[in-house]
Amino acid sequence: MIIKQLSKADFVDEFNFGEQSSYNNQFTYEGLSSLYDYIMECYDEENPFEMDAIALIVQFSEYDSLEECLQEVGNDDIKTMEELQHNTSVIEVEGTERIIISEF
């Protein structure tokens, strides 16, 4: 097994799939930066993260705001950030109103 450490810039570059790819616009640069920080908090040398950009695209979604997220999720039981955090992982994108959630 070969393990490669990725800087934040390397991590962001993993999501560049070429001009024709529909995967290119799944996250903003700021969103990817926040996702990288979240992953770095959750994993360490004893529990390494296996990089798979497509798996992350499937697992996480970025929204412009909490309101957009709640509208897309369409769960009438979830109306606040606290309720959303109780049901899934929520990553706040620093300096913006955007959030990234883990699919549930």
C-alpha positions as CSV (number, residue, x, y, z in Angstrom):
1,M,0.0,0.0,0.0
2,I,1.2,3.5,-0.8
3,I,0.1,6.4,1.3
4,K,0.5,9.9,0.1
5,Q,-0.1,12.9,2.3
6,L,-2.0,15.7,0.6
7,S,-1.8,19.4,1.3
8,K,-5.0,21.4,1.1
9,A,-4.0,22.5,-2.4
10,D,-3.4,18.9,-3.4
11,F,-6.7,17.9,-1.9
12,V,-8.5,20.7,-3.9
13,D,-6.7,19.5,-7.1
14,E,-8.1,16.0,-6.6
15,F,-11.5,17.5,-7.6
16,N,-10.4,18.8,-11.0
17,F,-11.7,16.1,-13.3
18,G,-11.1,18.0,-16.6
19,E,-13.2,20.5,-18.5
20,Q,-15.9,18.1,-19.7
21,S,-16.7,16.6,-16.3
22,S,-19.9,17.2,-14.5
23,Y,-18.1,16.6,-11.2
24,N,-16.2,19.9,-11.3
25,N,-18.8,22.1,-9.8
26,Q,-19.9,20.0,-6.8
27,F,-18.0,22.2,-4.2
28,T,-16.7,25.7,-4.1
29,Y,-13.0,26.3,-3.3
30,E,-14.0,27.5,0.2
31,G,-16.2,24.4,0.6
32,L,-13.3,22.1,-0.4
33,S,-11.1,23.9,2.1
34,S,-13.6,23.4,4.9
35,L,-14.1,19.7,3.9
36,Y,-10.3,19.2,4.0
37,D,-10.2,20.7,7.5
38,Y,-13.1,18.5,8.6
39,I,-11.3,15.4,7.3
40,M,-8.0,16.4,9.0
41,E,-9.9,16.7,12.3
42,C,-11.5,13.2,11.9
43,Y,-8.5,11.2,10.8
44,D,-4.9,10.8,11.9
45,E,-1.8,8.6,11.2
46,E,-3.3,5.7,13.1
47,N,-6.6,6.1,11.3
48,P,-5.7,7.4,7.8
49,F,-8.3,8.7,5.3
50,E,-8.3,7.0,1.9
51,M,-8.8,9.8,-0.6
52,D,-11.6,9.2,-3.1
53,A,-13.0,12.4,-4.6
54,I,-16.0,10.7,-6.2
55,A,-16.9,9.0,-2.9
56,L,-16.8,12.4,-1.2
57,I,-19.0,13.9,-3.9
58,V,-21.5,11.2,-3.3
59,Q,-21.3,11.5,0.5
60,F,-21.3,15.3,0.9
61,S,-23.3,18.1,-0.6
62,E,-22.7,21.8,-0.4
63,Y,-25.5,24.3,-0.1
64,D,-25.5,28.1,-0.3
65,S,-27.4,28.4,3.0
66,L,-29.2,26.5,5.7
67,E,-32.5,27.5,4.1
68,E,-31.5,26.0,0.7
69,C,-30.3,22.9,2.4
70,L,-33.5,22.4,4.4
71,Q,-35.6,23.0,1.3
72,E,-33.5,20.4,-0.7
73,V,-33.6,17.9,2.2
74,G,-37.3,18.2,2.5
75,N,-37.6,16.7,5.9
76,D,-40.4,18.5,7.8
77,D,-38.9,17.4,11.2
78,I,-35.7,19.4,10.6
79,K,-36.2,23.2,10.8
80,T,-33.0,24.5,12.5
81,M,-29.2,24.1,12.3
82,E,-29.3,22.2,15.7
83,E,-31.9,19.7,14.4
84,L,-29.8,19.2,11.2
85,Q,-26.7,18.6,13.2
86,H,-28.5,16.1,15.3
87,N,-29.3,14.1,12.1
88,T,-26.1,14.4,10.1
89,S,-22.6,15.8,10.0
90,V,-22.7,19.5,9.2
91,I,-19.6,21.5,8.0
92,E,-19.9,25.2,8.1
93,V,-17.9,26.9,5.3
94,E,-15.9,29.6,7.0
95,G,-16.6,33.2,6.1
96,T,-19.8,32.3,4.2
97,E,-23.4,31.2,4.9
98,R,-22.7,27.9,3.0
99,I,-22.8,24.5,4.6
100,I,-21.8,21.0,3.6
101,I,-23.8,18.1,4.9
102,S,-23.2,14.4,4.9
103,E,-26.0,12.6,3.1
104,F,-28.5,10.9,5.4
